[in-house]
Amino acid sequence: MAFLELPPEIRNEIYTHILSPSANRRPDGPHKYVYSYRQALSLYQVNRQVYHEARRIFRDLNTFVLVETPWPDAKHHVCEEGNVSLITKDVWADKFDSHTLHVKIAAQAYHRHYEFDRFVFLVEDLDKFCTSWFYSNLSNPYLNSHLNLTLTLRDPFTPADAEKKIPQALQQRLLLPFGKIKELRSLEISGSPKPLPSIEQEMRATMAIPLASPSQCLIDATSLKDQGNTELKSNRPTAALELYRQAWHAIHIIVDGRHRVVHGDPFFDCELTTPPFSGKNGSAERTILRIRLVANTVLAYLMLKDHDTAKFIGLRTIKILRYSIGVDEDEGADDAAREAFTSFFAAGEMGKIYYRTALACKELDDKAEARRLLKVAVLYLPNDPAVQRELAACALRI
């Protein structure tokens, strides 16, 4: 049976399989892809009927967003840090005319004429784009107060003399993610068709919700950490890790397995005003909480017998501390007294990280690193008999 003799429903299923975004991409790192529709769109060249049928399915499956910014490095930022997968950029984006949402970001400081940088991505990545922008503002206070945002809806495929339409569900997907963007200098929303008033109102209402304060972020994260500890004590390490992930997120640190991205350091650099943190420094309290979360995360992976991940996560924090106090990774490896920064305000928790990371190293037969870590752990935790016993046993075996 010839292809065009198949029922339309089956042909549409075939077009969907060939033209969907997932069928036209390859992985380019965690949660990011490289797209190429060149081979799939060769369908357009088969004949007139296939062209019209395939084009309709392609347009239903692929909704594009065009972004204009005055910063040439913006596309690299959203791509590398925001995991936004770009469809096209630069000169090719200048020629692109199949987008359904036009996002224009202008800066108040740019009074002279300047060229906008353009890039295109799928609506599936719009939430990632807005999240990346949210964290950029968090890490660069007052950024948004200098920005003007213009959102323009457009129906790129309906003829000029026909009524322009964008379904309500699609308008929601295109506009509501911008609720994450706070405190803009100005916001304009327009288009053809015009945005539905209910959707615009919902987006603006979400934008108006203020950010949680640094104190509230710490309160929320502490509560989630404590819930995770309860799960850990009940021998449910997987549930504990999920709660710890949420706790990290509450203080604007994104953790995905071994991958970690820290946002908002300037946001927490302030004196806190809400109990139980009143009068304390936000950055210091966040650091203490981070160290506690690392210590408990390493323990959770030990309970899961994932010793490689436990070692990786523990050593990552230890290496940061070594670097901050000027301890070389190789030189003076046995100078435990120099490495043990016992005056550190989270010394006890650091001791747990050293001890638990040492246990992971021992299970992985990395005896030299295990002994080095235990010699430091015992200085952090001089009254912990478990650390003393492990160091003695490790010393006997090595």
VEXNU-943175 format. One record per residue (C-alpha): z, x, y; residue in three letters; residue number from 1. Coordinates in nm, 2 decimals, padded with zeros to 4 digits. Layout:
<recs>
+--------+--------+--------+--------+-----+
|      z |      x |      y | residu | num |
+--------+--------+--------+--------+-----+
|      Z |      X |      Y |    ALA | NUM |
...
+--------+--------+--------+--------+-----+
</recs>
This chain:
<recs>
+--------+--------+--------+--------+-----+
|      z |      x |      y | residu | num |
+--------+--------+--------+--------+-----+
|  00.00 |  00.00 |  00.00 |    MET |   1 |
| -00.10 |  00.13 |  00.34 |    ALA |   2 |
|  00.18 |  00.19 |  00.60 |    PHE |   3 |
|  00.06 | -00.09 |  00.83 |    LEU |   4 |
|  00.06 | -00.33 |  00.54 |    GLU |   5 |
|  00.43 | -00.29 |  00.50 |    LEU |   6 |
|  00.65 | -00.58 |  00.65 |    PRO |   7 |
|  00.74 | -00.51 |  01.02 |    PRO |   8 |
|  01.11 | -00.49 |  00.92 |    GLU |   9 |
|  01.04 | -00.20 |  00.68 |    ILE |  10 |
|  00.82 | -00.02 |  00.94 |    ARG |  11 |
|  01.10 | -00.05 |  01.19 |    ASN |  12 |
|  01.35 |  00.10 |  00.95 |    GLU |  13 |
|  01.11 |  00.39 |  00.90 |    ILE |  14 |
|  01.06 |  00.44 |  01.27 |    TYR |  15 |
|  01.44 |  00.43 |  01.32 |    THR |  16 |
|  01.49 |  00.69 |  01.06 |    HIS |  17 |
|  01.24 |  00.92 |  01.22 |    ILE |  18 |
|  01.32 |  00.86 |  01.59 |    LEU |  19 |
|  01.70 |  00.84 |  01.60 |    SER |  20 |
|  01.88 |  01.11 |  01.79 |    PRO |  21 |
|  02.06 |  01.22 |  01.47 |    SER |  22 |
|  01.73 |  01.29 |  01.30 |    ALA |  23 |
|  01.60 |  01.51 |  01.58 |    ASN |  24 |
|  01.88 |  01.76 |  01.63 |    ARG |  25 |
|  02.03 |  02.07 |  01.47 |    ARG |  26 |
|  02.38 |  02.20 |  01.50 |    PRO |  27 |
|  02.45 |  02.45 |  01.78 |    ASP |  28 |
|  02.82 |  02.51 |  01.74 |    GLY |  29 |
|  03.11 |  02.27 |  01.70 |    PRO |  30 |
|  03.02 |  01.92 |  01.82 |    HIS |  31 |
|  02.71 |  02.04 |  02.00 |    LYS |  32 |
|  02.34 |  02.01 |  01.91 |    TYR |  33 |
|  01.99 |  02.13 |  02.01 |    VAL |  34 |
|  01.74 |  01.84 |  02.03 |    TYR |  35 |
|  01.37 |  01.84 |  01.97 |    SER |  36 |
|  01.16 |  01.53 |  01.94 |    TYR |  37 |
|  00.83 |  01.71 |  01.93 |    ARG |  38 |
|  00.76 |  01.65 |  01.56 |    GLN |  39 |
|  00.90 |  01.29 |  01.56 |    ALA |  40 |
|  00.69 |  01.19 |  01.86 |    LEU |  41 |
|  00.37 |  01.29 |  01.68 |    SER |  42 |
|  00.39 |  00.93 |  01.55 |    LEU |  43 |
|  00.25 |  00.83 |  01.89 |    TYR |  44 |
| -00.08 |  00.99 |  01.79 |    GLN |  45 |
| -00.14 |  00.80 |  01.47 |    VAL |  46 |
| -00.31 |  00.49 |  01.62 |    ASN |  47 |
| -00.25 |  00.23 |  01.90 |    ARG |  48 |
| -00.04 |  00.00 |  01.68 |    GLN |  49 |
|  00.19 |  00.27 |  01.55 |    VAL |  50 |
|  00.22 |  00.40 |  01.91 |    TYR |  51 |
|  00.34 |  00.07 |  02.05 |    HIS |  52 |
|  00.58 |  00.00 |  01.76 |    GLU |  53 |
|  00.72 |  00.35 |  01.75 |    ALA |  54 |
|  00.76 |  00.37 |  02.13 |    ARG |  55 |
|  00.96 |  00.05 |  02.14 |    ARG |  56 |
|  01.20 |  00.18 |  01.87 |    ILE |  57 |
|  01.23 |  00.52 |  02.04 |    PHE |  58 |
|  01.33 |  00.36 |  02.37 |    ARG |  59 |
|  01.59 |  00.14 |  02.20 |    ASP |  60 |
|  01.75 |  00.43 |  02.02 |    LEU |  61 |
|  01.74 |  00.69 |  02.30 |    ASN |  62 |
|  01.89 |  00.63 |  02.64 |    THR |  63 |
|  01.88 |  00.92 |  02.88 |    PHE |  64 |
|  02.10 |  01.02 |  03.18 |    VAL |  65 |
|  01.97 |  01.25 |  03.45 |    LEU |  66 |
|  02.23 |  01.45 |  03.65 |    VAL |  67 |
|  02.17 |  01.62 |  03.99 |    GLU |  68 |
|  02.43 |  01.87 |  04.12 |    THR |  69 |
|  02.42 |  02.14 |  04.40 |    PRO |  70 |
|  02.56 |  02.40 |  04.15 |    TRP |  71 |
|  02.31 |  02.59 |  03.93 |    PRO |  72 |
|  02.59 |  02.68 |  03.68 |    ASP |  73 |
|  02.70 |  02.31 |  03.63 |    ALA |  74 |
|  02.47 |  02.26 |  03.33 |    LYS |  75 |
|  02.62 |  02.57 |  03.17 |    HIS |  76 |
|  02.97 |  02.45 |  03.22 |    HIS |  77 |
|  02.92 |  02.10 |  03.08 |    VAL |  78 |
|  02.72 |  02.25 |  02.79 |    CYS |  79 |
|  02.95 |  02.53 |  02.69 |    GLU |  80 |
|  03.29 |  02.39 |  02.78 |    GLU |  81 |
|  03.22 |  02.02 |  02.76 |    GLY |  82 |
|  03.00 |  02.03 |  02.44 |    ASN |  83 |
|  02.73 |  01.82 |  02.61 |    VAL |  84 |
|  02.40 |  01.87 |  02.43 |    SER |  85 |
|  02.12 |  01.89 |  02.69 |    LEU |  86 |
|  01.78 |  01.73 |  02.62 |    ILE |  87 |
|  01.61 |  01.93 |  02.90 |    THR |  88 |
|  01.69 |  02.11 |  03.22 |    LYS |  89 |
|  01.55 |  02.29 |  03.53 |    ASP |  90 |
|  01.18 |  02.24 |  03.59 |    VAL |  91 |
|  01.14 |  02.01 |  03.29 |    TRP |  92 |
|  01.42 |  01.79 |  03.41 |    ALA |  93 |
|  01.25 |  01.77 |  03.75 |    ASP |  94 |
|  00.95 |  01.60 |  03.58 |    LYS |  95 |
|  01.17 |  01.37 |  03.36 |    PHE |  96 |
|  01.13 |  01.00 |  03.44 |    ASP |  97 |
|  01.26 |  00.82 |  03.14 |    SER |  98 |
|  01.63 |  00.81 |  03.23 |    HIS |  99 |
|  01.83 |  00.49 |  03.26 |    THR | 100 |
|  02.11 |  00.63 |  03.48 |    LEU | 101 |
|  02.07 |  00.87 |  03.77 |    HIS | 102 |
|  02.39 |  01.06 |  03.85 |    VAL | 103 |
|  02.38 |  01.24 |  04.19 |    LYS | 104 |
|  02.68 |  01.46 |  04.28 |    ILE | 105 |
|  02.68 |  01.60 |  04.64 |    ALA | 106 |
|  02.93 |  01.83 |  04.80 |    ALA | 107 |
|  03.07 |  01.76 |  05.15 |    GLN | 108 |
|  03.06 |  02.14 |  05.23 |    ALA | 109 |
|  02.68 |  02.16 |  05.18 |    TYR | 110 |
|  02.55 |  02.06 |  05.53 |    HIS | 111 |
|  02.23 |  02.27 |  05.50 |    ARG | 112 |
|  01.94 |  02.18 |  05.29 |    HIS | 113 |
|  01.97 |  02.29 |  04.93 |    TYR | 114 |
|  01.80 |  02.23 |  04.60 |    GLU | 115 |
|  01.96 |  02.02 |  04.34 |    PHE | 116 |
|  02.00 |  02.14 |  03.99 |    ASP | 117 |
|  01.89 |  01.88 |  03.73 |    ARG | 118 |
|  01.96 |  01.83 |  03.36 |    PHE | 119 |
|  01.92 |  01.55 |  03.11 |    VAL | 120 |
|  02.13 |  01.43 |  02.81 |    PHE | 121 |
|  02.17 |  01.13 |  02.59 |    LEU | 122 |
|  02.41 |  00.85 |  02.68 |    VAL | 123 |
|  02.61 |  00.94 |  02.36 |    GLU | 124 |
|  02.72 |  01.25 |  02.55 |    ASP | 125 |
|  02.82 |  01.08 |  02.88 |    LEU | 126 |
|  03.18 |  01.05 |  02.79 |    ASP | 127 |
|  03.19 |  01.42 |  02.71 |    LYS | 128 |
|  03.03 |  01.49 |  03.05 |    PHE | 129 |
|  03.29 |  01.28 |  03.24 |    CYS | 130 |
|  03.57 |  01.44 |  03.04 |    THR | 131 |
|  03.44 |  01.78 |  03.14 |    SER | 132 |
|  03.43 |  01.68 |  03.50 |    TRP | 133 |
|  03.78 |  01.53 |  03.47 |    PHE | 134 |
|  03.92 |  01.87 |  03.35 |    TYR | 135 |
|  03.72 |  02.06 |  03.61 |    SER | 136 |
|  03.90 |  01.86 |  03.88 |    ASN | 137 |
|  04.23 |  01.92 |  03.71 |    LEU | 138 |
|  04.18 |  02.29 |  03.70 |    SER | 139 |
|  04.04 |  02.30 |  04.06 |    ASN | 140 |
|  04.27 |  02.07 |  04.27 |    PRO | 141 |
|  04.11 |  01.87 |  04.54 |    TYR | 142 |
|  03.76 |  01.93 |  04.40 |    LEU | 143 |
|  03.68 |  01.56 |  04.38 |    ASN | 144 |
|  03.80 |  01.49 |  04.74 |    SER | 145 |
|  03.49 |  01.69 |  04.86 |    HIS | 146 |
|  03.24 |  01.52 |  04.63 |    LEU | 147 |
|  03.01 |  01.22 |  04.69 |    ASN | 148 |
|  02.89 |  01.04 |  04.37 |    LEU | 149 |
|  02.59 |  00.81 |  04.36 |    THR | 150 |
|  02.52 |  00.62 |  04.04 |    LEU | 151 |
|  02.18 |  00.45 |  04.01 |    THR | 152 |
|  02.08 |  00.23 |  03.72 |    LEU | 153 |
|  01.71 |  00.20 |  03.65 |    ARG | 154 |
|  01.49 |  00.03 |  03.39 |    ASP | 155 |
|  01.22 |  00.30 |  03.34 |    PRO | 156 |
|  01.00 |  00.11 |  03.11 |    PHE | 157 |
|  00.96 | -00.25 |  03.25 |    THR | 158 |
|  00.64 | -00.28 |  03.47 |    PRO | 159 |
|  00.70 | -00.29 |  03.84 |    ALA | 160 |
|  00.60 | -00.65 |  03.88 |    ASP | 161 |
|  00.84 | -00.77 |  03.60 |    ALA | 162 |
|  01.22 | -00.83 |  03.62 |    GLU | 163 |
|  01.42 | -00.52 |  03.55 |    LYS | 164 |
|  01.68 | -00.55 |  03.28 |    LYS | 165 |
|  01.96 | -00.34 |  03.13 |    ILE | 166 |
|  02.18 | -00.52 |  02.87 |    PRO | 167 |
|  02.54 | -00.57 |  02.95 |    GLN | 168 |
|  02.66 | -00.35 |  02.66 |    ALA | 169 |
|  02.44 | -00.06 |  02.78 |    LEU | 170 |
|  02.56 | -00.10 |  03.14 |    GLN | 171 |
|  02.91 | -00.06 |  03.00 |    GLN | 172 |
|  02.82 |  00.26 |  02.82 |    ARG | 173 |
|  02.65 |  00.40 |  03.13 |    LEU | 174 |
|  02.92 |  00.32 |  03.39 |    LEU | 175 |
|  03.26 |  00.28 |  03.23 |    LEU | 176 |
|  03.30 |  00.65 |  03.13 |    PRO | 177 |
|  03.31 |  00.74 |  03.51 |    PHE | 178 |
|  03.65 |  00.57 |  03.52 |    GLY | 179 |
|  03.79 |  00.91 |  03.43 |    LYS | 180 |
|  03.67 |  01.05 |  03.77 |    ILE | 181 |
|  03.95 |  01.02 |  04.03 |    LYS | 182 |
|  03.98 |  01.06 |  04.41 |    GLU | 183 |
|  03.62 |  01.10 |  04.51 |    LEU | 184 |
|  03.53 |  01.14 |  04.87 |    ARG | 185 |
|  03.27 |  00.86 |  04.83 |    SER | 186 |
|  03.12 |  00.65 |  04.55 |    LEU | 187 |
|  02.80 |  00.44 |  04.57 |    GLU | 188 |
|  02.66 |  00.23 |  04.28 |    ILE | 189 |
|  02.32 |  00.07 |  04.29 |    SER | 190 |
|  02.01 |  00.02 |  04.09 |    GLY | 191 |
|  01.73 | -00.19 |  03.97 |    SER | 192 |
|  01.87 | -00.40 |  03.81 |    PRO | 193 |
|  02.19 | -00.41 |  04.01 |    LYS | 194 |
|  02.50 | -00.33 |  03.81 |    PRO | 195 |
|  02.69 | -00.63 |  03.68 |    LEU | 196 |
|  02.98 | -00.69 |  03.93 |    PRO | 197 |
|  03.23 | -00.73 |  03.64 |    SER | 198 |
|  03.14 | -00.38 |  03.50 |    ILE | 199 |
|  03.14 | -00.22 |  03.84 |    GLU | 200 |
|  03.48 | -00.37 |  03.92 |    GLN | 201 |
|  03.62 | -00.25 |  03.58 |    GLU | 202 |
|  03.49 |  00.10 |  03.65 |    MET | 203 |
|  03.64 |  00.12 |  04.00 |    ARG | 204 |
|  03.97 | -00.02 |  03.87 |    ALA | 205 |
|  04.00 |  00.25 |  03.61 |    THR | 206 |
|  03.91 |  00.51 |  03.87 |    MET | 207 |
|  04.19 |  00.39 |  04.09 |    ALA | 208 |
|  04.45 |  00.44 |  03.82 |    ILE | 209 |
|  04.63 |  00.76 |  03.93 |    PRO | 210 |
|  04.67 |  01.07 |  03.71 |    LEU | 211 |
|  04.99 |  01.10 |  03.51 |    ALA | 212 |
|  05.22 |  01.34 |  03.69 |    SER | 213 |
|  05.29 |  01.68 |  03.54 |    PRO | 214 |
|  05.64 |  01.56 |  03.46 |    SER | 215 |
|  05.51 |  01.25 |  03.28 |    GLN | 216 |
|  05.26 |  01.47 |  03.09 |    CYS | 217 |
|  05.55 |  01.68 |  02.96 |    LEU | 218 |
|  05.76 |  01.38 |  02.88 |    ILE | 219 |
|  05.48 |  01.22 |  02.68 |    ASP | 220 |
|  05.40 |  01.55 |  02.50 |    ALA | 221 |
|  05.77 |  01.61 |  02.42 |    THR | 222 |
|  05.79 |  01.26 |  02.26 |    SER | 223 |
|  05.48 |  01.32 |  02.05 |    LEU | 224 |
|  05.61 |  01.67 |  01.95 |    LYS | 225 |
|  05.94 |  01.51 |  01.84 |    ASP | 226 |
|  05.76 |  01.25 |  01.64 |    GLN | 227 |
|  05.56 |  01.52 |  01.47 |    GLY | 228 |
|  05.88 |  01.71 |  01.39 |    ASN | 229 |
|  06.01 |  01.39 |  01.22 |    THR | 230 |
|  05.70 |  01.38 |  01.01 |    GLU | 231 |
|  05.73 |  01.75 |  00.92 |    LEU | 232 |
|  06.09 |  01.70 |  00.81 |    LYS | 233 |
|  05.97 |  01.41 |  00.59 |    SER | 234 |
|  05.72 |  01.65 |  00.42 |    ASN | 235 |
|  05.41 |  01.49 |  00.59 |    ARG | 236 |
|  05.25 |  01.80 |  00.75 |    PRO | 237 |
|  04.91 |  01.63 |  00.80 |    THR | 238 |
|  05.06 |  01.35 |  01.00 |    ALA | 239 |
|  05.27 |  01.60 |  01.20 |    ALA | 240 |
|  04.96 |  01.80 |  01.29 |    LEU | 241 |
|  04.79 |  01.49 |  01.43 |    GLU | 242 |
|  05.09 |  01.41 |  01.64 |    LEU | 243 |
|  05.10 |  01.78 |  01.76 |    TYR | 244 |
|  04.73 |  01.75 |  01.85 |    ARG | 245 |
|  04.81 |  01.44 |  02.06 |    GLN | 246 |
|  05.10 |  01.63 |  02.22 |    ALA | 247 |
|  04.86 |  01.92 |  02.31 |    TRP | 248 |
|  04.62 |  01.66 |  02.46 |    HIS | 249 |
|  04.90 |  01.51 |  02.67 |    ALA | 250 |
|  04.94 |  01.84 |  02.85 |    ILE | 251 |
|  04.56 |  01.88 |  02.88 |    HIS | 252 |
|  04.51 |  02.13 |  02.61 |    ILE | 253 |
|  04.23 |  02.03 |  02.36 |    ILE | 254 |
|  04.30 |  02.15 |  02.01 |    VAL | 255 |
|  04.04 |  02.10 |  01.73 |    ASP | 256 |
|  04.15 |  02.29 |  01.43 |    GLY | 257 |
|  04.14 |  02.66 |  01.53 |    ARG | 258 |
|  03.95 |  02.59 |  01.85 |    HIS | 259 |
|  04.17 |  02.55 |  02.16 |    ARG | 260 |
|  04.07 |  02.50 |  02.53 |    VAL | 261 |
|  04.34 |  02.51 |  02.80 |    VAL | 262 |
|  04.28 |  02.30 |  03.11 |    HIS | 263 |
|  04.48 |  02.23 |  03.42 |    GLY | 264 |
|  04.70 |  02.54 |  03.48 |    ASP | 265 |
|  04.71 |  02.48 |  03.86 |    PRO | 266 |
|  04.80 |  02.12 |  03.79 |    PHE | 267 |
|  05.13 |  02.22 |  03.63 |    PHE | 268 |
|  05.21 |  02.50 |  03.88 |    ASP | 269 |
|  05.46 |  02.30 |  04.08 |    CYS | 270 |
|  05.83 |  02.20 |  04.10 |    GLU | 271 |
|  05.89 |  01.90 |  03.89 |    LEU | 272 |
|  06.07 |  01.60 |  04.04 |    THR | 273 |
|  06.13 |  01.36 |  03.74 |    THR | 274 |
|  06.42 |  01.38 |  03.49 |    PRO | 275 |
|  06.47 |  01.56 |  03.26 |    PRO | 276 |
|  06.26 |  01.82 |  03.43 |    PHE | 277 |
|  06.38 |  01.78 |  03.79 |    SER | 278 |
|  06.39 |  02.11 |  03.98 |    GLY | 279 |
|  06.21 |  02.30 |  03.70 |    LYS | 280 |
|  05.88 |  02.48 |  03.72 |    ASN | 281 |
|  05.60 |  02.28 |  03.55 |    GLY | 282 |
|  05.42 |  02.59 |  03.42 |    SER | 283 |
|  05.73 |  02.73 |  03.27 |    ALA | 284 |
|  05.82 |  02.40 |  03.10 |    GLU | 285 |
|  05.47 |  02.37 |  02.97 |    ARG | 286 |
|  05.48 |  02.72 |  02.83 |    THR | 287 |
|  05.80 |  02.64 |  02.64 |    ILE | 288 |
|  05.65 |  02.33 |  02.50 |    LEU | 289 |
|  05.33 |  02.52 |  02.40 |    ARG | 290 |
|  05.53 |  02.78 |  02.21 |    ILE | 291 |
|  05.74 |  02.51 |  02.03 |    ARG | 292 |
|  05.42 |  02.33 |  01.93 |    LEU | 293 |
|  05.27 |  02.66 |  01.80 |    VAL | 294 |
|  05.58 |  02.74 |  01.60 |    ALA | 295 |
|  05.58 |  02.39 |  01.44 |    ASN | 296 |
|  05.20 |  02.40 |  01.38 |    THR | 297 |
|  05.23 |  02.73 |  01.19 |    VAL | 298 |
|  05.50 |  02.57 |  00.98 |    LEU | 299 |
|  05.28 |  02.27 |  00.91 |    ALA | 300 |
|  05.00 |  02.49 |  00.78 |    TYR | 301 |
|  05.24 |  02.68 |  00.57 |    LEU | 302 |
|  05.36 |  02.36 |  00.41 |    MET | 303 |
|  04.99 |  02.27 |  00.35 |    LEU | 304 |
|  04.95 |  02.62 |  00.19 |    LYS | 305 |
|  04.67 |  02.69 |  00.44 |    ASP | 306 |
|  04.80 |  03.04 |  00.50 |    HIS | 307 |
|  04.48 |  03.17 |  00.67 |    ASP | 308 |
|  04.50 |  02.91 |  00.94 |    THR | 309 |
|  04.87 |  02.96 |  00.98 |    ALA | 310 |
|  04.82 |  03.33 |  01.03 |    LYS | 311 |
|  04.53 |  03.28 |  01.28 |    PHE | 312 |
|  04.72 |  03.03 |  01.50 |    ILE | 313 |
|  05.04 |  03.24 |  01.49 |    GLY | 314 |
|  04.87 |  03.57 |  01.57 |    LEU | 315 |
|  04.67 |  03.41 |  01.85 |    ARG | 316 |
|  04.99 |  03.34 |  02.04 |    THR | 317 |
|  05.15 |  03.67 |  01.94 |    ILE | 318 |
|  04.85 |  03.87 |  02.07 |    LYS | 319 |
|  04.87 |  03.68 |  02.40 |    ILE | 320 |
|  05.24 |  03.79 |  02.43 |    LEU | 321 |
|  05.16 |  04.14 |  02.32 |    ARG | 322 |
|  04.89 |  04.17 |  02.59 |    TYR | 323 |
|  05.12 |  04.02 |  02.86 |    SER | 324 |
|  05.39 |  04.28 |  02.80 |    ILE | 325 |
|  05.15 |  04.57 |  02.75 |    GLY | 326 |
|  05.19 |  04.63 |  02.37 |    VAL | 327 |
|  04.88 |  04.77 |  02.22 |    ASP | 328 |
|  04.75 |  04.61 |  01.90 |    GLU | 329 |
|  04.73 |  04.94 |  01.72 |    ASP | 330 |
|  04.94 |  05.19 |  01.91 |    GLU | 331 |
|  05.31 |  05.17 |  01.85 |    GLY | 332 |
|  05.28 |  04.91 |  01.58 |    ALA | 333 |
|  05.63 |  04.99 |  01.45 |    ASP | 334 |
|  05.80 |  04.98 |  01.79 |    ASP | 335 |
|  05.96 |  04.64 |  01.73 |    ALA | 336 |
|  06.22 |  04.69 |  02.01 |    ALA | 337 |
|  05.94 |  04.71 |  02.26 |    ARG | 338 |
|  05.75 |  04.42 |  02.13 |    GLU | 339 |
|  06.05 |  04.19 |  02.10 |    ALA | 340 |
|  06.07 |  04.04 |  02.45 |    PHE | 341 |
|  06.41 |  03.89 |  02.39 |    THR | 342 |
|  06.47 |  03.80 |  02.76 |    SER | 343 |
|  06.18 |  03.56 |  02.73 |    PHE | 344 |
|  06.29 |  03.21 |  02.81 |    PHE | 345 |
|  06.15 |  03.08 |  02.48 |    ALA | 346 |
|  06.27 |  03.38 |  02.27 |    ALA | 347 |
|  06.41 |  03.17 |  01.99 |    GLY | 348 |
|  06.08 |  02.98 |  01.94 |    GLU | 349 |
|  05.88 |  03.31 |  01.96 |    MET | 350 |
|  06.10 |  03.44 |  01.68 |    GLY | 351 |
|  06.00 |  03.14 |  01.47 |    LYS | 352 |
|  05.64 |  03.21 |  01.54 |    ILE | 353 |
|  05.68 |  03.58 |  01.43 |    TYR | 354 |
|  05.87 |  03.48 |  01.12 |    TYR | 355 |
|  05.64 |  03.20 |  01.00 |    ARG | 356 |
|  05.33 |  03.41 |  01.08 |    THR | 357 |
|  05.48 |  03.69 |  00.87 |    ALA | 358 |
|  05.52 |  03.45 |  00.58 |    LEU | 359 |
|  05.15 |  03.36 |  00.61 |    ALA | 360 |
|  05.06 |  03.73 |  00.61 |    CYS | 361 |
|  05.27 |  03.79 |  00.31 |    LYS | 362 |
|  05.10 |  03.51 |  00.11 |    GLU | 363 |
|  04.77 |  03.67 |  00.21 |    LEU | 364 |
|  04.88 |  04.01 |  00.09 |    ASP | 365 |
|  04.87 |  04.15 |  00.44 |    ASP | 366 |
|  05.19 |  04.34 |  00.38 |    LYS | 367 |
|  05.17 |  04.58 |  00.68 |    ALA | 368 |
|  05.13 |  04.30 |  00.93 |    GLU | 369 |
|  05.40 |  04.09 |  00.76 |    ALA | 370 |
|  05.65 |  04.38 |  00.79 |    ARG | 371 |
|  05.57 |  04.44 |  01.15 |    ARG | 372 |
|  05.61 |  04.08 |  01.24 |    LEU | 373 |
|  05.94 |  04.05 |  01.05 |    LEU | 374 |
|  06.08 |  04.36 |  01.22 |    LYS | 375 |
|  06.02 |  04.18 |  01.56 |    VAL | 376 |
|  06.14 |  03.84 |  01.43 |    ALA | 377 |
|  06.48 |  03.98 |  01.33 |    VAL | 378 |
|  06.53 |  04.10 |  01.68 |    LEU | 379 |
|  06.45 |  03.75 |  01.82 |    TYR | 380 |
|  06.66 |  03.58 |  01.55 |    LEU | 381 |
|  06.94 |  03.83 |  01.47 |    PRO | 382 |
|  07.16 |  03.56 |  01.32 |    ASN | 383 |
|  06.90 |  03.39 |  01.10 |    ASP | 384 |
|  06.98 |  03.49 |  00.73 |    PRO | 385 |
|  06.64 |  03.38 |  00.61 |    ALA | 386 |
|  06.47 |  03.63 |  00.84 |    VAL | 387 |
|  06.71 |  03.90 |  00.73 |    GLN | 388 |
|  06.64 |  03.83 |  00.36 |    ARG | 389 |
|  06.27 |  03.82 |  00.40 |    GLU | 390 |
|  06.27 |  04.15 |  00.59 |    LEU | 391 |
|  06.48 |  04.32 |  00.32 |    ALA | 392 |
|  06.26 |  04.19 |  00.04 |    ALA | 393 |
|  05.94 |  04.28 |  00.23 |    CYS | 394 |
|  06.08 |  04.63 |  00.29 |    ALA | 395 |
|  06.16 |  04.68 | -00.08 |    LEU | 396 |
|  05.81 |  04.58 | -00.19 |    ARG | 397 |
|  05.61 |  04.78 |  00.06 |    ILE | 398 |
+--------+--------+--------+--------+-----+
</recs>
